[in-house]
């Protein structure tokens, strides 16, 4: 969570004490859809993952983003041989 908060700080200019997990991205942090790709890109680099836009659909809070990133990390850690093949 702390690494994600650092990413949000860089993307928004907020200080650490101004960002809490339950804060609404739009209402509390004024993060618009144009800023989300910046956060996604930084998270990809920070966590060594690939995030699809669909992974972030419906996120509302900082905690939502953290949970989605955790799911992406878990999904990408599954060995390729045990994943269902995509056609």
C-alpha positions as CSV (number, residue, x, y, z in Angstrom):
1,X,0.0,0.0,0.0
2,X,2.8,2.4,0.9
3,X,4.4,2.1,-2.5
4,X,1.1,2.8,-4.2
5,X,0.6,5.8,-2.0
6,X,4.0,7.1,-3.1
7,X,3.0,6.7,-6.7
8,X,-0.2,8.6,-6.1
9,X,1.8,11.4,-4.3
10,X,4.0,11.8,-7.4
11,X,1.0,11.8,-9.8
12,X,-1.1,14.3,-7.8
13,X,1.3,16.4,-5.7
14,X,-0.5,15.5,-2.4
15,X,1.6,14.9,0.7
16,X,1.7,11.5,2.4
17,X,-0.5,12.6,5.3
18,X,-3.2,13.8,2.8
19,X,-3.7,10.3,1.3
20,X,-5.6,7.5,3.1
21,X,-6.7,4.1,1.8
22,X,-10.4,4.8,1.9
23,X,-10.2,8.1,0.1
24,X,-12.3,8.4,-3.1
25,X,-10.0,9.0,-6.1
26,X,-12.3,11.5,-7.7
27,X,-14.0,13.2,-4.8
28,X,-11.1,13.3,-2.3
29,X,-8.0,13.3,-4.4
30,X,-9.4,15.0,-7.6
31,X,-7.9,12.2,-9.7
32,X,-9.6,12.2,-13.1
33,X,-9.5,9.5,-15.7
34,X,-6.6,11.3,-17.5
35,X,-4.4,10.8,-14.4
36,X,-5.2,7.1,-14.0
37,X,-3.0,5.9,-16.9
38,X,0.0,7.8,-15.3
39,X,-0.7,5.9,-12.0
40,X,-1.1,2.6,-13.9
41,X,2.2,3.1,-15.8
42,X,4.1,3.9,-12.6
43,X,2.6,0.9,-10.8
44,X,3.6,-1.3,-13.7
45,X,7.2,-0.1,-13.3
46,X,7.2,-0.2,-9.5
47,X,5.7,-3.7,-9.2
48,X,7.1,-5.3,-12.4
49,X,3.6,-6.1,-13.7
50,X,1.5,-5.5,-16.8
51,X,-1.8,-3.8,-16.0
52,X,-4.7,-3.9,-18.5
53,X,-7.2,-1.0,-18.5
54,X,-9.9,-3.5,-17.6
55,X,-8.1,-4.2,-14.4
56,X,-8.8,-0.7,-13.2
57,X,-12.4,-0.4,-14.3
58,X,-14.6,0.5,-11.4
59,X,-11.9,1.5,-8.9
60,X,-13.1,4.2,-6.5
61,X,-10.6,4.3,-3.7
62,X,-6.9,4.0,-3.0
63,X,-7.6,0.7,-1.4
64,X,-9.4,-0.5,-4.5
65,X,-6.3,0.2,-6.6
66,X,-4.1,-1.7,-4.1
67,X,-6.5,-4.7,-4.2
68,X,-6.5,-4.7,-8.0
69,X,-2.7,-4.5,-8.2
70,X,-2.5,-7.4,-5.7
71,X,-4.8,-9.4,-8.0
72,X,-2.7,-8.6,-11.0
73,X,0.5,-9.6,-9.2
74,X,-1.1,-12.9,-8.1
75,X,-2.4,-13.6,-11.6
76,X,1.0,-12.9,-13.2
77,X,2.8,-15.0,-10.7
78,X,0.9,-18.2,-11.7
79,X,3.2,-20.3,-13.9
80,X,2.4,-20.1,-17.6
81,X,1.9,-23.8,-17.8
82,X,-1.0,-23.8,-15.3
83,X,-2.8,-20.8,-16.9
84,X,-5.7,-21.5,-19.3
85,X,-4.5,-20.9,-22.8
86,X,-6.0,-17.9,-24.6
87,X,-7.1,-18.4,-28.2
